[in-house]
Amino acid sequence: MPEHTPTPPRPGSLRSLLGGFVALALTRAELFGLEAEEQKEQLLRNTLIGVAALICLLIGLMAALLFVVLLTPPEWRVTLLGLLTILFAVLGAAALLQLQRRLSRQSAPFATTLAEVRKDWDALNGRE
């Protein structure tokens, strides 16, 4: 019984064109999957580090504030606590503004995938 080996599609045929589209779509889907995994890992890592740092900073700050309040003479404690409240409110607002600016400058997720798909679309439409 003779073995039948599939013949490659002729260039320019519908089968060849569809094969190219499928290969292109699979490549872009794989790129998208890699970028999605990268984004997920980066987000999880950054969140865990941020939470750990925040907990450590809050515990240290509470201990330092308690230490300062205990060293302050009783007649100045209320004034000191008011000033510290204002200071930390301003610092918190500044940190939130910096975070907002940083997030607005961050590149869009999957930007590489979208750029490649746009290049593919332009090439297919003859705009390259």
Secondary structure, DSSP 4 states (H G I P E B T S, - for coil): ----PPPPPPTTSHHHHHHHHHHHHHHHHHHHHHHHHHHHHHHHHHHHHHHHHHHHHHHHHHHHHHHHHHHS-GGGHHHHHHHHHHHHHHHHHHHHHHHHHHHHHSPPTTHHHHHHHHHHHHHHTT--
